[in-house]
Amino acid sequence: MSTFPQKHIDIVGIGASTLDRFIVVDHYPTGREVQQVVSSTTDGGGPVATALAVAGKYGARTAMIDSIGDDMVGRHILDDFEKYNVNTEAVQVESGANSGVATILVKQRTGERAVFFERSTATEPEFLDTHKQLIESAYILHINGRHRQLMRSAMAVAKEVGTIISLDGGAQRYDEDMKPITEDSHIVIVARDYAEKYTGTTNLEEACRIIYERGALIAGVTDGANGSYFVWPDGTAYRCKPFPQESVVDTTGAGDSFHGAFLAKLSNILHSESAKVSSTNTVQGDSSLCAVELIKGCAHSDLEQAAIFASAVAALNTQGIGGRSPLPTLKSVQELIG
């Protein structure tokens, strides 16, 4: 594993990398039956992994920390990361282990999905000095609760050096062990289900405010086709309207693409803020600010544009099968935004 140059990576992710097999069906089986598949495809998967792929597609410099097997599935996972410009030097490949696979049934008429997941048999990744170096030099550490021992070590480093901790709180992923992890994260963007369980309220504006009051610098709650809610670092609330589509093919990548697109735009904002600070410090002789301090100075308009961009990417990503293959071009996103 080679050494990463300083500031070479914008976003470091810790999570599970999988190979997803999508099967579009007319209806979910309720018993023994034979049903012809409408269509199928294979795509790279995993919430954090896909978010990094999305961010990489839209210009952010990303790196994944995970462990996979040296099987055919593992090779496909690495090849797909390369396609989306995700650095995999911190992905540990274990000889003889099986990589994670998900089989996803997608209803043709609604885009609803049912996921069947086979965990990787690879040993949990160890926290290495190279990981520490990655996190120290990155703007953002993106997590979702997987590899918790390693994740906690990474979070401790991020807290010490001022790297932003970004949490993806997906539906059906909240448990009590996630409460302190959520409270220790700087960017907390979660699904409705996660927000309701974490805050105890079904009012999403109120839930977003509670997430913010519990320590998040940026609090967000996504609600699919109903849009999303945010509270920015200075406590200002923002409602991001959705981009409704006439039909939905598959919702699998919507949440992950939202996170990746938002973080890609945020990385650009942080680059700009860092350049401003460096320019000022050249004159004043002060030390540069860490990412956590930089985010506090981001303009509302910039953060709103990041949310709008993420919403548009997520909406367009529902127009095809898979979490990554249907990702839209920048031109398509801009045309939708108007």
Number of C-alpha atoms within 10 A of each C-alpha: 9 7 12 17 10 11 14 13 20 26 32 27 26 28 23 25 28 27 23 24 19 24 20 24 20 15 14 14 10 6 6 6 6 7 11 8 12 12 12 15 12 19 19 25 28 20 28 28 29 29 30 34 33 31 29 26 23 19 16 24 22 29 31 26 26 25 27 29 22 17 16 10 19 24 16 17 25 20 15 18 24 14 12 19 21 28 21 18 17 22 18 20 22 18 11 12 17 20 27 24 21 20 16 21 23 28 19 18 14 14 20 17 19 13 14 13 14 14 14 19 15 20 14 16 21 16 15 13 10 15 21 16 15 27 28 22 23 25 27 28 27 28 26 24 24 15 18 18 13 18 24 14 15 23 23 14 17 25 16 10 14 21 24 26 29 26 25 25 27 20 15 11 15 20 11 9 10 16 13 10 19 26 17 19 26 24 29 26 30 29 21 24 18 21 28 20 18 20 18 12 14 13 12 21 18 16 24 29 23 19 26 24 14 15 16 26 23 25 28 33 27 26 16 18 14 12 17 25 23 28 23 23 21 13 14 11 17 17 16 19 15 19 19 15 12 6 11 19 20 26 22 26 27 23 29 27 31 27 28 29 30 25 28 27 22 24 24 16 19 21 16 14 19 18 13 11 16 17 13 13 14 11 8 9 10 11 10 16 15 18 23 21 13 20 25 13 12 18 13 15 9 14 21 17 16 21 27 24 22 26 31 25 32 31 28 22 28 24 19 19 26 28 30 25 14 17 25 22 13 13 9 14 20 13 10 14 14 6
